[in-house]
């Protein structure tokens, strides 16, 4: 079957499965099978496609498995990051956290990323500010392995530690602490492709999604230098609660939703 034949058929199946950007995703799946980019798929409809390989990927997406896990990567802040089911898939909303951290009007030398996952935050900050000494921690050893691979692939020198929040950081202090922690309440409704496939430890927290912020707020001052800053991603209903924990200000994303809290010591 040629690309010109397979793409429309796959698009229809993905549409029936409830995939919103069905044609785009069909093209990306085909490109993945052929090990080419999407432009090649668009301009070479006559090329034959390995139907067996393509069918396997198509069935995975029909079952609601996230496209990023099927392709094995996701773009973030203009760079490609490897992702596996061990890590949360990077999202565009998190780029506001990056932009906020980069625009802080205070001196920064040492940075800590709590719950680094794929390493997209820590790696991006290091590449954007090569003079920063960036550390990253995660409770998941599998996630840390993915983060290390991404940092190495993209040429970012980062200190990684296996740590449950601050447990492995005794005696360390940082000018800036950033985090996109689990902030979804366990009772909240989520799409199947999120709830059933992405790691629950990176998604859910007790007390309506606030528990990890509460734990951080109890001790973070012991790990910040005087005048240091916190930049935290939050859920769209959590601005007031999280800002109250850290005495910070709430920043909204492009959709007008609460997205980031900035706190200072």
Residue pairs with C-beta under 8 A, 6 or more apart in sequence:
1 48
1 49
1 51
2 45
2 46
2 47
2 48
2 49
3 30
3 41
3 44
3 45
3 46
3 47
3 49
4 45
4 46
6 26
6 30
6 49
6 51
6 54
7 23
7 26
7 27
7 30
7 41
7 45
10 26
10 29
10 30
10 54
10 58
11 22
11 23
11 26
12 22
13 58
13 62
14 22
14 25
14 26
14 58
14 61
14 62
15 22
17 61
17 62
17 64
18 64
19 25
19 61
25 61
25 67
26 58
27 38
27 41
27 42
28 38
28 67
28 71
29 54
29 57
29 58
29 61
29 67
29 70
29 71
30 41
30 49
30 54
31 37
31 38
31 40
31 41
32 57
32 70
32 71
33 49
33 50
33 53
33 54
33 57
34 40
34 41
34 47
34 49
57 70
60 70
61 67
61 70
64 191
64 192
64 193
64 196
64 197
65 193
65 197
66 89
66 193
66 194
66 197
66 198
68 74
68 83
68 89
69 83
69 84
69 85
69 89
69 197
72 82
72 83
72 84
73 80
73 81
73 82
73 83
74 80
74 81
74 83
74 89
74 90
74 118
75 81
75 90
76 90
76 92
76 94
76 95
76 120
76 124
77 95
77 98
77 120
77 124
77 128
79 123
79 124
79 127
79 154
81 90
81 118
81 119
81 120
81 123
81 150
81 154
82 118
82 146
82 149
82 150
82 153
83 89
83 90
83 118
83 146
84 142
84 146
85 197
85 198
85 199
86 140
86 142
86 143
86 145
86 146
86 199
87 117
87 118
87 140
87 142
87 143
87 146
87 147
87 199
87 202
88 117
88 118
88 180
88 198
88 199
88 202
88 203
89 118
89 198
90 117
90 118
90 120
93 233
93 253
93 259
94 120
94 121
94 180
94 233
96 233
96 251
96 253
96 259
96 260
97 121
97 178
97 180
97 231
97 232
97 233
97 259
97 260
98 121
98 124
98 125
98 128
100 231
100 251
100 260
100 262
101 111
101 125
101 176
101 178
101 231
102 125
102 128
102 129
104 176
104 229
104 231
104 262
106 175
106 227
106 228
106 229
106 264
107 175
107 227
108 129
108 132
108 175
108 176
108 229
109 131
109 132
109 133
109 175
110 132
110 133
110 134
110 135
110 173
110 174
110 175
110 176
110 225
111 122
111 125
111 132
111 133
111 134
111 135
111 174
111 175
111 176
111 177
111 178
112 134
112 135
112 136
112 137
112 169
112 172
112 174
112 176
112 177
112 178
112 223
113 119
113 121
113 122
113 125
113 134
113 135
113 136
113 137
113 178
113 179
114 137
114 165
114 166
114 177
114 178
114 179
114 181
114 216
115 137
115 138
115 139
115 165
115 179
115 180
115 181
115 182
115 202
115 212
116 122
116 136
116 137
116 138
116 143
116 144
116 147
116 160
117 138
117 143
117 146
117 147
117 180
117 202
118 143
118 146
118 147
118 150
119 136
119 146
119 147
119 148
119 150
119 151
119 158
120 150
121 136
121 178
121 180
122 134
122 135
122 136
122 147
122 151
122 156
122 158
123 147
123 150
123 151
123 154
123 156
123 158
125 132
125 134
125 178
126 132
126 134
126 151
126 156
126 157
126 158
127 154
127 155
127 156
133 159
134 156
134 158
134 159
135 158
135 159
135 160
135 161
135 169
135 172
135 174
136 144
136 147
136 158
136 159
136 160
136 161
137 160
137 161
137 162
137 163
137 165
137 166
137 168
137 169
138 144
138 147
138 162
138 163
139 162
139 163
139 164
139 165
139 201
140 199
140 201
140 202
141 162
143 199
143 202
144 160
144 162
147 158
147 160
148 160
150 156
151 157
151 158
151 160
161 168
161 169
162 168
163 169
165 212
165 215
165 216
165 219
166 219
166 220
166 222
166 223
169 223
172 223
173 223
173 224
173 225
173 228
174 223
174 224
174 225
174 228
175 224
175 225
175 227
175 228
175 229
176 228
176 229
176 230
176 231
177 220
177 223
177 224
177 228
177 229
177 230
177 231
178 230
178 231
178 232
179 216
179 230
179 231
179 232
179 233
180 232
180 233
181 205
181 212
181 213
181 216
181 232
181 233
182 201
182 202
182 203
182 204
182 205
182 209
182 212
183 205
183 209
183 210
183 212
183 213
183 233
183 234
183 235
183 238
184 190
184 203
184 204
184 205
184 209
184 235
185 204
185 205
185 207
185 208
185 209
186 204
186 205
186 206
188 209
190 203
194 203
195 203
205 211
205 212
205 213
207 214
209 235
209 238
210 238
210 241
210 242
213 232
213 234
213 238
213 241
213 242
213 245
213 246
214 245
216 230
216 232
217 245
217 246
220 230
220 246
221 265
224 230
224 265
225 265
226 265
227 264
227 265
228 264
228 265
229 262
229 263
229 264
229 265
230 246
230 248
230 261
230 262
230 263
230 264
231 260
231 261
231 262
232 242
232 246
232 248
232 260
232 261
232 262
232 263
233 259
233 260
234 242
234 250
234 258
234 259
234 260
234 261
235 258
236 257
236 258
236 259
237 258
238 258
239 250
239 258
239 261
240 250
242 248
242 250
242 261
243 249
243 250
243 261
243 263
246 261
246 263
247 263
247 264
248 261
248 262
248 263
248 264
249 261
249 262
249 263
250 258
250 260
250 261
251 258
251 259
251 260
251 261
251 262
252 258
252 259
253 259
253 260
